[in-house]
């Protein structure tokens, strides 16, 4: 049996869904419907399946997948071919030419790297 907190009524649920679809942050929704916290609203909506793909996510900072890590891009030497390339983060050790070859290789890495 699911618990139904006092602050979570049908009217407040509908209001929370409408506010979220308008792009309102979790904290603003919590304030408007007198919820204990933004986390409480988010968790309740998640448990009830009210977080559809059409709901915009404005409560969290937007980041781009091409954004480099702090202190990057910087020039590194490719571990496979030795050519310099612009690294986007500490995880990036292969140039753009070598990365697809290594990712598709299924054999011995010593042979691949010439070791």
Residue frames as qw, qx, qy, qz and C-alpha x, y, z in Angstrom:
[[0.000, 0.890, 0.457, 0.000, 0.00, 0.00, 0.00],
 [0.431, 0.404, -0.014, 0.807, 1.48, 3.34, -1.06],
 [0.248, -0.541, -0.431, 0.679, 1.70, 6.11, 1.46],
 [0.179, 0.736, 0.382, 0.530, -0.10, 9.31, 0.59],
 [0.340, -0.146, -0.343, 0.864, 1.51, 12.26, 2.36],
 [0.055, 0.735, 0.512, -0.441, -0.78, 15.01, 3.56],
 [0.023, 0.639, -0.203, -0.742, 0.78, 17.52, 1.17],
 [0.006, -0.151, 0.799, 0.582, 0.23, 15.29, -1.89],
 [0.524, 0.433, 0.553, -0.482, -3.41, 15.65, -2.99],
 [0.581, 0.472, 0.594, 0.295, -4.92, 15.17, -6.46],
 [0.190, 0.971, 0.146, 0.007, -5.13, 18.93, -6.93],
 [0.299, -0.823, 0.412, 0.252, -1.50, 19.45, -5.91],
 [0.655, -0.057, 0.663, 0.358, -0.38, 16.56, -8.10],
 [0.495, 0.705, 0.450, 0.235, -2.12, 18.11, -11.12],
 [0.013, -0.995, 0.074, 0.068, -0.62, 21.50, -10.28],
 [0.519, -0.582, 0.535, 0.325, 2.86, 19.99, -9.95],
 [0.650, 0.242, 0.620, 0.366, 2.56, 18.26, -13.34],
 [0.328, 0.887, 0.285, 0.155, 1.38, 21.47, -15.00],
 [0.212, -0.932, 0.245, 0.160, 4.15, 23.54, -13.41],
 [0.620, -0.350, 0.598, 0.368, 6.79, 21.00, -14.43],
 [0.599, 0.490, 0.543, 0.327, 5.56, 20.96, -18.02],
 [0.157, 0.980, 0.086, 0.087, 5.95, 24.74, -18.05],
 [0.634, 0.468, -0.326, 0.522, 9.59, 24.29, -17.04],
 [0.427, -0.799, 0.175, -0.387, 9.28, 25.30, -13.38],
 [0.285, 0.441, -0.788, 0.322, 12.14, 24.12, -11.17],
 [0.589, -0.296, -0.748, 0.077, 11.57, 21.44, -8.52],
 [0.264, -0.198, -0.509, 0.795, 12.19, 23.94, -5.73],
 [0.261, -0.016, -0.076, -0.962, 9.63, 26.41, -7.10],
 [0.601, -0.236, -0.631, -0.431, 7.07, 23.60, -7.43],
 [0.507, -0.262, -0.717, 0.400, 7.72, 22.52, -3.84],
 [0.058, -0.120, -0.302, 0.944, 7.25, 26.09, -2.64],
 [0.392, -0.065, -0.281, -0.873, 3.99, 26.54, -4.59],
 [0.711, -0.244, -0.549, -0.364, 2.32, 23.31, -3.46],
 [0.498, -0.654, 0.369, -0.433, 3.66, 23.46, 0.12],
 [0.943, 0.061, -0.317, 0.083, 5.74, 20.31, -0.21],
 [0.705, -0.660, 0.085, 0.246, 8.49, 19.55, 2.32],
 [0.341, -0.577, 0.489, 0.559, 11.27, 19.77, -0.31],
 [0.496, 0.568, -0.413, -0.511, 12.09, 19.74, -4.00],
 [0.101, 0.280, -0.953, -0.058, 13.41, 16.20, -3.58],
 [0.377, 0.221, 0.789, -0.431, 10.07, 15.09, -2.11],
 [0.584, 0.576, 0.079, -0.567, 8.19, 16.42, -5.13],
 [0.381, 0.543, -0.673, -0.326, 10.61, 14.87, -7.61],
 [0.067, -0.160, 0.976, -0.130, 10.58, 11.50, -5.85],
 [0.483, 0.337, 0.632, -0.504, 6.80, 11.41, -5.58],
 [0.588, 0.610, -0.129, -0.515, 6.32, 12.29, -9.24],
 [0.244, 0.469, -0.828, -0.189, 8.92, 9.69, -10.24],
 [0.226, -0.004, 0.939, -0.261, 7.25, 6.93, -8.17],
 [0.526, 0.490, 0.510, -0.473, 3.87, 7.74, -9.71],
 [0.554, 0.246, 0.633, 0.481, 5.25, 7.69, -13.26],
 [0.187, 0.915, 0.309, -0.181, 4.60, 11.38, -13.85],
 [0.198, -0.717, 0.400, 0.536, 8.03, 12.17, -15.28],
 [0.794, 0.494, 0.346, 0.069, 7.49, 11.69, -19.00],
 [0.623, 0.048, 0.286, 0.727, 9.98, 12.50, -21.76],
 [0.150, 0.748, 0.348, 0.545, 7.97, 15.61, -22.60],
 [0.456, -0.868, -0.151, 0.126, 8.81, 17.14, -19.21],
 [0.441, 0.742, -0.282, 0.419, 11.68, 19.64, -19.58],
 [0.766, -0.396, -0.275, 0.426, 14.54, 19.41, -17.13],
 [0.177, 0.826, -0.063, 0.532, 15.37, 22.93, -15.98],
 [0.647, -0.756, 0.059, -0.077, 16.34, 22.19, -12.39],
 [0.808, -0.298, 0.272, 0.428, 19.76, 20.93, -13.37],
 [0.025, -0.729, 0.361, 0.581, 22.57, 22.73, -15.16],
 [0.842, 0.524, 0.102, -0.082, 22.65, 22.08, -18.87],
 [0.371, -0.594, 0.589, 0.403, 25.89, 20.73, -20.23],
 [0.687, 0.574, -0.292, -0.335, 26.93, 19.92, -23.73],
 [0.969, -0.090, 0.193, 0.126, 28.41, 16.55, -24.60],
 [0.695, 0.523, -0.060, 0.489, 31.18, 18.39, -26.45],
 [0.238, -0.914, 0.193, -0.265, 32.12, 20.53, -23.45],
 [0.619, 0.352, -0.590, 0.382, 35.66, 19.87, -22.35],
 [0.690, -0.534, -0.405, 0.273, 36.61, 19.07, -18.77],
 [0.214, -0.970, 0.088, 0.074, 38.11, 21.87, -16.64],
 [0.410, -0.643, 0.535, 0.364, 41.66, 22.58, -17.80],
 [0.491, 0.126, 0.753, 0.421, 40.95, 21.10, -21.23],
 [0.942, 0.310, -0.015, 0.125, 41.24, 21.06, -24.22],
 [0.262, -0.798, 0.495, 0.222, 44.94, 20.57, -24.11],
 [0.646, 0.540, -0.512, -0.170, 47.41, 18.97, -26.43],
 [0.752, -0.367, 0.543, -0.073, 48.34, 15.35, -25.67],
 [0.173, 0.447, -0.808, -0.342, 50.34, 12.72, -27.49],
 [0.875, 0.034, -0.183, -0.448, 48.24, 9.82, -28.89],
 [0.621, -0.440, 0.642, -0.095, 49.13, 6.55, -27.17],
 [0.867, 0.263, 0.421, 0.050, 48.79, 4.59, -30.41],
 [0.677, 0.622, 0.145, 0.365, 50.36, 6.69, -33.19],
 [0.580, -0.305, -0.106, 0.748, 52.23, 9.32, -31.15],
 [0.168, 0.506, 0.292, 0.794, 50.74, 12.29, -33.02],
 [0.002, 0.157, 0.454, -0.877, 49.70, 15.34, -30.96],
 [0.188, -0.522, -0.676, -0.484, 45.93, 15.94, -30.67],
 [0.267, -0.379, 0.209, -0.861, 43.50, 18.13, -28.70],
 [0.288, -0.217, -0.908, 0.213, 42.26, 16.15, -25.70],
 [0.377, -0.560, -0.273, -0.685, 38.80, 16.94, -24.28],
 [0.685, -0.613, 0.145, -0.365, 39.49, 15.46, -20.84],
 [0.295, -0.584, 0.751, -0.096, 41.66, 13.20, -18.69],
 [0.804, 0.105, 0.563, -0.161, 39.90, 10.14, -20.18],
 [0.688, 0.717, 0.012, -0.113, 40.99, 11.00, -23.75],
 [0.533, -0.563, 0.532, 0.341, 44.27, 9.28, -24.76],
 [0.548, 0.166, 0.684, 0.452, 43.76, 8.50, -28.45],
 [0.100, 0.290, -0.256, -0.917, 43.49, 10.83, -31.44],
 [0.664, 0.355, 0.186, -0.631, 40.38, 10.83, -33.63],
 [0.591, 0.449, -0.593, -0.313, 42.07, 8.63, -36.25],
 [0.244, 0.246, -0.917, 0.197, 43.13, 5.90, -33.79],
 [0.440, -0.054, 0.573, -0.689, 40.07, 5.79, -31.54],
 [0.826, 0.204, -0.046, -0.523, 37.73, 3.99, -34.03],
 [0.635, 0.375, -0.676, -0.007, 40.42, 1.40, -34.83],
 [0.060, 0.238, -0.824, 0.510, 41.01, 0.61, -31.15],
 [0.563, 0.016, 0.415, -0.715, 37.31, 0.49, -30.28],
 [0.849, 0.269, -0.164, -0.423, 36.57, -1.97, -33.08],
 [0.419, 0.449, -0.783, 0.099, 39.62, -4.17, -32.33],
 [0.852, -0.379, -0.005, -0.360, 38.85, -7.34, -30.45],
 [0.875, 0.178, -0.378, 0.244, 42.30, -8.94, -30.20],
 [0.725, -0.351, -0.229, 0.546, 45.46, -8.66, -28.14],
 [0.018, -0.995, -0.064, 0.071, 46.22, -5.05, -27.14],
 [0.516, -0.577, 0.428, 0.466, 50.00, -5.64, -27.14],
 [0.531, 0.246, 0.627, 0.514, 49.78, -6.56, -30.82],
 [0.174, 0.880, 0.412, 0.162, 47.58, -3.53, -31.50],
 [0.189, -0.970, 0.108, 0.108, 49.96, -1.12, -29.78],
 [0.638, 0.636, -0.385, 0.200, 53.08, -2.82, -31.15],
 [0.443, -0.724, 0.448, -0.280, 54.31, -4.03, -27.76]]
